[in-house]
């Protein structure tokens, strides 16, 4: 009876009570029955008041930082300093975040200028893709590009929108190239061919555009589209480069390469560190590197002020760690509620000056964290969002690229920048 009353009281208040708390209440009720002859009966209101108190405690515990996940092994050459906070685990379930879906097709990339959203979308899910400019409030298409063979990368650089394409060569096979688009009309302004097998990874700012492949870095004038510099890079992996990114202040160029320095006797070795290099943003020259970050299948690099977040697969889980931009020492790790950061396939992004992680196991959840400490600010369960390949924020709308279209939701209040 006490167990039922406790559950009913908590259900009425919207709380979620772990079984261990119900068990404790039942044991306490048993002790009360044993002392019934010596102690006056305790009104049931007291028990209900305790139930409400438990509910309030659980709710206040929901938004607290969770314990640190799997840390990346420290660098041999660089000491590790961990500053992220740790708090007791919580059993509270994340609240549900309602979302609406703009079913425009398989969205491969998404960027925002703070007002509208630009996406690369494959309408049929296969080859052939367009760039579409979308109003995040209504889902209305504001502009559409011509169809490209197989566009992937998307970045704003200079006064233009740039994409990386992978067109078919006349004799067969593919070649990597760049396309410069007018950001308002999405009309093609210029095409730049690269003598590369794969589509390049892109990063840019107001003045410079970098395109990176598994063999070279190309610096382009972001407005003129001319190749200013070509820099060969170390590497033995025939697949595309893992990632490339510019520091928000334009101080450094960051490059992440998988499978650098594999054992020449065993080129199919399943484990290889993710090699991270910090480079001069104009020349591409290496200034510092770290070679011990675990990675099985590439990685994602997300620069922030005076630091860089690295997300990489260690096999079963994704590691998300912040490095000091000057020393490359580990100075924070992501703290995720209830579970580790997530299995392979978790999506990690910086958007709206927050660190975001979308996890699909055991259910689809989105969590935001502080970009400096990794402390979790909020976790929400996402309804009707089966997957996600990119995340951005536009006008306090959380925008998630999925294989079914754009999922739009309001940014949870703890995640907003005020």
Secondary structure by P-SEA (a helix, b strand, c coil): caaaaaaaaaaaacccccaaaaaaaaaaaaaaaaaccccccccaaaaaaaaaaaaaaaaaaccccccccccccccccbbbbbcccccccccccbbbbbbccccccccccccccccbbbbbcccccccbbbbbbbccccccccccccccccccbbbbcccbbbbbbbcccccbbbbbbbbbbccccccccbbbbbcccbbbbbcccccbbbbbcccbbbbcccccccccbbbbbbbccccccccccccccccbbbbbbccccccccccccccccbbbbbccccccccccccccccccccbbbbbcccbbbbbbbcccbbbbbbcccccccccbbbbbcccccccccbbbbbcccbbbbbbccccbbbbbbbcccccccbbbbbccccccccccccccbbbbbccccbbbbccccccccc
